[in-house]
Amino acid sequence: MPSRPNEPIAADVCVVIAAMNAAATIGRAVSSALNEPRVKEIVIVDDGSRDDATIGAAQAGDDDTGRVSVIRLDENRGPAHARNVAIARSKAPFLAILDADDFFIAGRFDEMLDGEDWDFVADNIVFVDERQAGSLPEIPAFQAEPSFIGFKAFVDGNISRKGAERGEIGFLKPVMRRSFLDRHGLRYDETLRLGEDFDLYARALALGARYKVVRHCGYGAVVRAGSLSGRHRTLDLKHLYEADRGILASIRLEPADEQALRRHERHIRGRYELRNFLDRKGQAGPLRAGLELLARPSAIPAVVGGIASDKWQAARSGGPMRGPAQVEQPRFLLQARKVSQK
């Protein structure tokens, strides 16, 4: 919460950074976190990087205030495990996840950590082309306009729509109240290498978490080709829809919430069936893959619909070869109104 004049700012946030082969960007991430007065500690977990440069770059960012600790894992086990390791090491009452590619915008926590009416609180995000990340224009001051997300709205907001890679709401990076996680025994599901954030937040909402959203912008997400989120395995999709089934089996939901989660499960399962078919087609040929698909008739609509959608998207984006893609201008996840200048 904003401090009063001459009142010391509480240092009560732990920033968790899971990193793998991130030597080029982690210094910026660490520096942006150290610049925040409310950051009490930064726990960096090198998740089995194949280089020595990532951990070196992380350690080089230390400002000797005693806030930075670096843990190196010999084996890559995914961001869920790395974040759980960091949470176990940390002590601060608030937990903020920062991807090693990304950065905080100055003053983030002073603006968003206001009041006691939340268990999770997220702010607006600016998406920045990696080629522009070093020269970001000034971010406008937006009106906060706080609101709350319920389970159904959150789950529906994580279902991809036509023309979008995924539900935009899935990009939100909330600060989490440790006491809520501890009270309910919540941590990241380490079987997941895709959607681990969605699963944790969905389980928290199902257990009554108050998820607050404010519209001022404090998080910079760098958009680049070849990011980890774009390289998930077919098996990762299977684990994600199985996690949905786990929630359905273990937590009693309101009917509308249950229907929303079943829609999400079908959506992810459909993506899995399409990817699984394409994998088999590449491994065994189209005839064998087609025969195997016929033996699983429930998967046919997802596969046929997915192939048709892919072809439509390819035709829509077709045309003559172009040069290098233009640098995209920064855009904000949430629509927001600027604070009026008096």
KARA-V832708 format. One record per residue. N is the residue number from 1. RES is the residue in three letters. SS is DSSP state (H for helix, E for strand, - for the rest). Layout:
# KARA-V832708
n->(N | N)
res->(RES | RES)
ss->(SS | SS)
This chain:
# KARA-V832708
n->(1 | 2 | 3 | 4 | 5 | 6 | 7 | 8 | 9 | 10 | 11 | 12 | 13 | 14 | 15 | 16 | 17 | 18 | 19 | 20 | 21 | 22 | 23 | 24 | 25 | 26 | 27 | 28 | 29 | 30 | 31 | 32 | 33 | 34 | 35 | 36 | 37 | 38 | 39 | 40 | 41 | 42 | 43 | 44 | 45 | 46 | 47 | 48 | 49 | 50 | 51 | 52 | 53 | 54 | 55 | 56 | 57 | 58 | 59 | 60 | 61 | 62 | 63 | 64 | 65 | 66 | 67 | 68 | 69 | 70 | 71 | 72 | 73 | 74 | 75 | 76 | 77 | 78 | 79 | 80 | 81 | 82 | 83 | 84 | 85 | 86 | 87 | 88 | 89 | 90 | 91 | 92 | 93 | 94 | 95 | 96 | 97 | 98 | 99 | 100 | 101 | 102 | 103 | 104 | 105 | 106 | 107 | 108 | 109 | 110 | 111 | 112 | 113 | 114 | 115 | 116 | 117 | 118 | 119 | 120 | 121 | 122 | 123 | 124 | 125 | 126 | 127 | 128 | 129 | 130 | 131 | 132 | 133 | 134 | 135 | 136 | 137 | 138 | 139 | 140 | 141 | 142 | 143 | 144 | 145 | 146 | 147 | 148 | 149 | 150 | 151 | 152 | 153 | 154 | 155 | 156 | 157 | 158 | 159 | 160 | 161 | 162 | 163 | 164 | 165 | 166 | 167 | 168 | 169 | 170 | 171 | 172 | 173 | 174 | 175 | 176 | 177 | 178 | 179 | 180 | 181 | 182 | 183 | 184 | 185 | 186 | 187 | 188 | 189 | 190 | 191 | 192 | 193 | 194 | 195 | 196 | 197 | 198 | 199 | 200 | 201 | 202 | 203 | 204 | 205 | 206 | 207 | 208 | 209 | 210 | 211 | 212 | 213 | 214 | 215 | 216 | 217 | 218 | 219 | 220 | 221 | 222 | 223 | 224 | 225 | 226 | 227 | 228 | 229 | 230 | 231 | 232 | 233 | 234 | 235 | 236 | 237 | 238 | 239 | 240 | 241 | 242 | 243 | 244 | 245 | 246 | 247 | 248 | 249 | 250 | 251 | 252 | 253 | 254 | 255 | 256 | 257 | 258 | 259 | 260 | 261 | 262 | 263 | 264 | 265 | 266 | 267 | 268 | 269 | 270 | 271 | 272 | 273 | 274 | 275 | 276 | 277 | 278 | 279 | 280 | 281 | 282 | 283 | 284 | 285 | 286 | 287 | 288 | 289 | 290 | 291 | 292 | 293 | 294 | 295 | 296 | 297 | 298 | 299 | 300 | 301 | 302 | 303 | 304 | 305 | 306 | 307 | 308 | 309 | 310 | 311 | 312 | 313 | 314 | 315 | 316 | 317 | 318 | 319 | 320 | 321 | 322 | 323 | 324 | 325 | 326 | 327 | 328 | 329 | 330 | 331 | 332 | 333 | 334 | 335 | 336 | 337 | 338 | 339 | 340 | 341 | 342)
res->(MET | PRO | SER | ARG | PRO | ASN | GLU | PRO | ILE | ALA | ALA | ASP | VAL | CYS | VAL | VAL | ILE | ALA | ALA | MET | ASN | ALA | ALA | ALA | THR | ILE | GLY | ARG | ALA | VAL | SER | SER | ALA | LEU | ASN | GLU | PRO | ARG | VAL | LYS | GLU | ILE | VAL | ILE | VAL | ASP | ASP | GLY | SER | ARG | ASP | ASP | ALA | THR | ILE | GLY | ALA | ALA | GLN | ALA | GLY | ASP | ASP | ASP | THR | GLY | ARG | VAL | SER | VAL | ILE | ARG | LEU | ASP | GLU | ASN | ARG | GLY | PRO | ALA | HIS | ALA | ARG | ASN | VAL | ALA | ILE | ALA | ARG | SER | LYS | ALA | PRO | PHE | LEU | ALA | ILE | LEU | ASP | ALA | ASP | ASP | PHE | PHE | ILE | ALA | GLY | ARG | PHE | ASP | GLU | MET | LEU | ASP | GLY | GLU | ASP | TRP | ASP | PHE | VAL | ALA | ASP | ASN | ILE | VAL | PHE | VAL | ASP | GLU | ARG | GLN | ALA | GLY | SER | LEU | PRO | GLU | ILE | PRO | ALA | PHE | GLN | ALA | GLU | PRO | SER | PHE | ILE | GLY | PHE | LYS | ALA | PHE | VAL | ASP | GLY | ASN | ILE | SER | ARG | LYS | GLY | ALA | GLU | ARG | GLY | GLU | ILE | GLY | PHE | LEU | LYS | PRO | VAL | MET | ARG | ARG | SER | PHE | LEU | ASP | ARG | HIS | GLY | LEU | ARG | TYR | ASP | GLU | THR | LEU | ARG | LEU | GLY | GLU | ASP | PHE | ASP | LEU | TYR | ALA | ARG | ALA | LEU | ALA | LEU | GLY | ALA | ARG | TYR | LYS | VAL | VAL | ARG | HIS | CYS | GLY | TYR | GLY | ALA | VAL | VAL | ARG | ALA | GLY | SER | LEU | SER | GLY | ARG | HIS | ARG | THR | LEU | ASP | LEU | LYS | HIS | LEU | TYR | GLU | ALA | ASP | ARG | GLY | ILE | LEU | ALA | SER | ILE | ARG | LEU | GLU | PRO | ALA | ASP | GLU | GLN | ALA | LEU | ARG | ARG | HIS | GLU | ARG | HIS | ILE | ARG | GLY | ARG | TYR | GLU | LEU | ARG | ASN | PHE | LEU | ASP | ARG | LYS | GLY | GLN | ALA | GLY | PRO | LEU | ARG | ALA | GLY | LEU | GLU | LEU | LEU | ALA | ARG | PRO | SER | ALA | ILE | PRO | ALA | VAL | VAL | GLY | GLY | ILE | ALA | SER | ASP | LYS | TRP | GLN | ALA | ALA | ARG | SER | GLY | GLY | PRO | MET | ARG | GLY | PRO | ALA | GLN | VAL | GLU | GLN | PRO | ARG | PHE | LEU | LEU | GLN | ALA | ARG | LYS | VAL | SER | GLN | LYS)
ss->(- | - | - | - | - | - | - | - | - | - | - | - | E | E | E | E | E | E | E | - | - | - | - | - | - | H | H | H | H | H | H | H | H | H | - | - | - | - | E | E | E | E | E | E | E | E | E | - | - | - | - | - | H | H | H | H | H | H | H | H | - | - | - | - | - | - | - | E | E | E | E | E | E | - | - | - | - | - | H | H | H | H | H | H | H | H | H | H | H | - | - | - | - | E | E | E | E | - | - | - | - | - | E | E | - | - | - | H | H | H | H | H | - | - | - | - | - | - | - | E | E | E | E | E | E | E | E | E | E | H | H | H | H | H | H | - | - | - | - | - | - | E | - | - | - | - | E | E | E | - | H | H | H | H | H | H | - | - | - | - | - | - | - | - | - | - | - | H | H | H | H | - | - | - | E | E | E | H | H | H | H | H | H | H | - | - | - | - | - | - | - | - | - | - | - | H | H | H | H | H | H | H | H | H | H | H | - | - | - | - | E | E | E | E | E | E | E | E | E | E | E | E | E | - | - | - | - | H | H | H | - | - | - | H | H | H | H | H | H | H | H | H | H | H | H | H | H | H | H | H | - | - | - | - | H | H | H | H | H | H | H | H | H | H | H | H | H | H | H | H | H | H | H | H | H | H | H | H | H | H | H | H | H | H | - | H | H | H | H | H | H | H | H | H | - | - | H | H | H | H | H | H | H | H | H | H | H | H | H | H | H | H | H | H | H | H | - | - | - | - | - | - | - | - | - | - | - | - | - | - | E | E | - | - | - | - | - | E | - | - | - | -)
